[in-house]
């Protein structure tokens, strides 16, 4: 799909060189597919020159650029500005919850997610980030409830599946853990499960698979405490270099 999306965005810019959404999409694609942060910065700068700035432009700037580069406070600021424009749009609330998680403010993340779910209880990404924060905070039983809801709403979402398998593993339920783990491919979700299970070689194999597939969720690999024990591992450092991340 990447060449088709890039072509469509470039055609939009040929019609209107100041098209904010087109610049924003090209910026996101630049980092997801080729890890070209300089090109992404150029496109984001042009996208943010619009008046007013579309809220999804701010979301992409925060999620696909600022957060992977560790600029958490700036990402929160952009998400707040986006929500000022459209306070009921759930992806923008996800865009605020994720920086809170990345900042390791887990209790705040959980409370924010709960309030956001009062707007739309079927937004699976919010259940996912709440489950992540609950796992990180040691609230494993609560995480199982949240992640089960995430998977019910989006049974194809590998990250939710991997995290649910990890949660079952942490409570010692190997039967459920292995049942869900069998559904995993080489994805970030699989890597999160293997990290929780301490299967280090399988974790790195999954991360390499996510990189080969250019899984967008890999961009925020630095946000997850699951990978903390292996950040100094040469394989982890090599992955960051391949993604041109600090």
Secondary structure, 3 states (H helix, E strand, C coil): CHHHHHHHHHHHHHHCCCCHHHHHHHHHHHHHHCCCHHHHHHHHHHHCCCCCCCHHHHHHHHHHHHCCCCCHHHHHHHHHHHHHHCCCCHHHHHHHHHHHHHCCCHHHHHHHHHHHHCCCCCCHHHHHHHHHHHHHCCCHHHHHHHHHHHHHHCCCCHHHHHHHHHHHHHCCCHHHHHHHHCCCCCCHHHHHHHHHHCCHHHHHHHHHHHHHCCCHHHHHHHHCHHHHHHCCCHHHHHHHHHCCCC
